[in-house]
Amino acid sequence: MILSGGGRYADPWHRFDETSARLASLVERAGYEIEVRTDVDAALAGLPDDLDLLVVNAGDPDRPVDDSEAVGSADAVDGDVRVDPAPLAVAVERGIGILAVHAAAASLRDYPAFDLALGGRWVDGRSWHPELGLAHVHLVGDHPVRAGLLDFDVVDERYSGLRLHDVIEPIAEHEEQGIRHPLVWAREFGESRLVYDALGHDVRSYDSGPHRELLAQAIGWLGHASA
């Protein structure tokens, strides 16, 4: 299931519909049957028991959004929001793969299981990014997700100053103002696995061959989470 930013998870900076379509093609190529949902809270409240992979491509639900500025969905503002964090917690306990991309660092704030799984967060007033442009991605470590891959350049946003609140296994970093910042990391917790990829601002990122290779290997690794 791909959670694509709609309603209170939409924002004026990201074309979640376009980037979710690119993600869907990668997930489908890995052999999954795909469901793309823009009604994020409703989707999470009704997670199927046999879900293997959850992709989170959505924005900050706590940011006020009006109809005139949201670009990710025609339904810019939700009415009554029903948040039920239990099904996601059950899925994580059972064993699931989670791929969280870009703005997901600020998303699903009402879901403690996602917060714990992610291991880091975008924090207003602390986190930031340089102007959108050419980013040099440094691959680091020896995690299976980066096996055989080389450093690459991509047009994207370089998220910086994310607050880490748990142990991560770095896969990629970028350098800004002489400081290395994590861009991609992996985590294993219980029977579940997560990969967070801070790249993915727009379709140019997903049209990059090296970035697509990295994501394909991430999806492959996530597919080995227990279920």
N, C-alpha and C positions, 0 to 999 in steps of 0.2 A: 504494500500500500504506500502511495506517495501522498503526503500531506502537503498541499500546495497553497501558498498564502492567499486566502480569501477572507472576506468579512473583517473581523478585528485583527486578523493576521496579515492583511494587506498593508502596503505602504506606498509612498509616491516615488520610491527609488528603484524598485525591483519589479521586473516583469516575470512574476512567478509562473504565469501560464507558459511563457516561452521556455524558461529554464527547466520547468518540470517536464515539458515535452522532451527536452534533450535527455534528462535523467531517465525518463520512461524508456527511451530507446536503448540506453545502456542496460537497464534492469531487464528489459525484454530479451536483449541479446544474451544475457546470462541464464536465460531459461525460465524466468518467472512469469506467471500470469499477473497482470498489473491492474490495479484500481487506483485512479487519481481522484483525490477528494479535496475540495476547497472548503467544505464545511468541517473545519478541523476538529472542533469540540465534539460534534456529532459523530464524526468518524472514530475518534478516540473512545467515546462512550460505547460504541458498538464494535470494538475490535473483535474479529473472528478468532476462535480458539486455535485455529491452525495457521495463523499468520506467521510467516518465516522472516520477512524483511520489512522494516518500516523505514521509509525515507522522509526526512523532515526538511522541507524547503519552504519556510514560512517566516514571517516577520514577528515583531514585538507586539503582543496582544495588549500591552499596557499603554501603548502610545495612542493618543487620541487621533482618530482618522475620520475625515468627512468624505462625502460622496465625490466631491470635486477633485480630490487629490489622489485617492487610491487607484493604482494602476493594475493591481494583480487580479482583480475580480470585479465583475459588475455589481456584486453585492458588497458594498464597501463597509456597511455598518450592520452588525448583528442586532437582532432584537433581544429577546430573552436568551441569555447564554446559559446552557446547562453544562457544567463542568463535572465530570465524573472521573477522577484520577485512578479509580480502582482497576479498570480493565488493563491499562498500560502497566500498572504495578504487577498484575498477575502475569502478563506476558513476559515482563522482564524476569520475574521469578522462575517462570517455566523455561525460558531460554529463547532469545530472539536476537536477530541482527538489526542494528540501527545505523543508518547512514544519515548524518546530520550535516547540512551544508550551509555555508555562508551565514545568512541572517538567522539561522537556527540557533546561533549562540545567544540570541536575545529572545527566543521563542519558547512556547510551552511553559510559561512561568508558573502556571497553576498546577503543574504536574510534577510532584516531588521525585517520582521515579526517573523522569527525564533529566531533571536537574542533577541527580546523583549519578546517572549514567554518563552524562556529558563531561563532567570533570572540570569544566571551565565555563565562563560566562562573559558576555559583553556587558560592561558596567558603565552606565552614563556618567560622564564626568571624568572617567579614567581611560576607557577604551576609545580608540580613534583609528583613523586610517588616512594615509596620504591621499592626494588626489588620484583618481582613477588613471591608470597608465600602465606602462610596461613593468611587470613584476618579475624579478628573478627568483625562482624557486630552488632552494638548496635542499636536496634530499639528504637525510641524516639517518644514522643508526642502521640496523640490520633486520628490521621488521619485514615479514613476508610481503606486506602490501607494497613495499618499495623495491622488491627483488628485481634486479636486472634493469632498473630504470636509472636515468641520468638526470642531472639538473636541467631545468628548462625555463624558458621565458614565456609569459602569457600576459595579455592585456586584462587587468583585473584590479580589484581593490585589495590592499594589503592590510588586513585587520591587525591592529597592534594594541598592546596593553590589555589583552584579555586577562581576566582574573581567573587563575587556576585555583580550584578548591579541592582537588584530589590529584593523585598520581596519574600522569599520562605517559605514554610511550611515543616520543616524537617521531614523526615520519618525514616532515618537511618544515622548513623555516624560511623566513625572509629577513633581510637586514635593513634596518632603518635607523638613521642617526647613530650608527655604530653599535646598535644593539640587535641581537638575534631574537626574533619573535616567532613562536610556534604558529604554523599555518595548518598543518595536518597532523592529527595524532590518533592513536588507537587506545582502546581500553577493553579489558575483560573483567567482568564482575559476575560471579556466580556462573550460571550457564549461558549468559548473554555476552555479546560483543558489540562494541561501538567504534565507528570511525567518524571523526569530525574533520571536515574539510572547509577551511575558512574561505577558500576561493569560490567563485561561482556567481559573481555579481550579475553578469548578463551572458547572452549566448556566445559571445566571443570566447569566454572561458571554456565553455563546453564544446566549442568547435576546435579547440586546441588538441592536436593529436596526443602529445605527451600527457596532458591533463586527463584526457579520456582513458588513456592506458592506466594511469594511477587510479582512477575511479573504478575501472573494470577490475583491477586487482583487489581493490578494497571490497567491492561487491562479492568477489569470489571468496575472500577471507571471511566476510560476514556470513556467508552461506554455510559455514561450518559451525555456527553457533548451535548448541543443542536445542532440540525442539521436541 
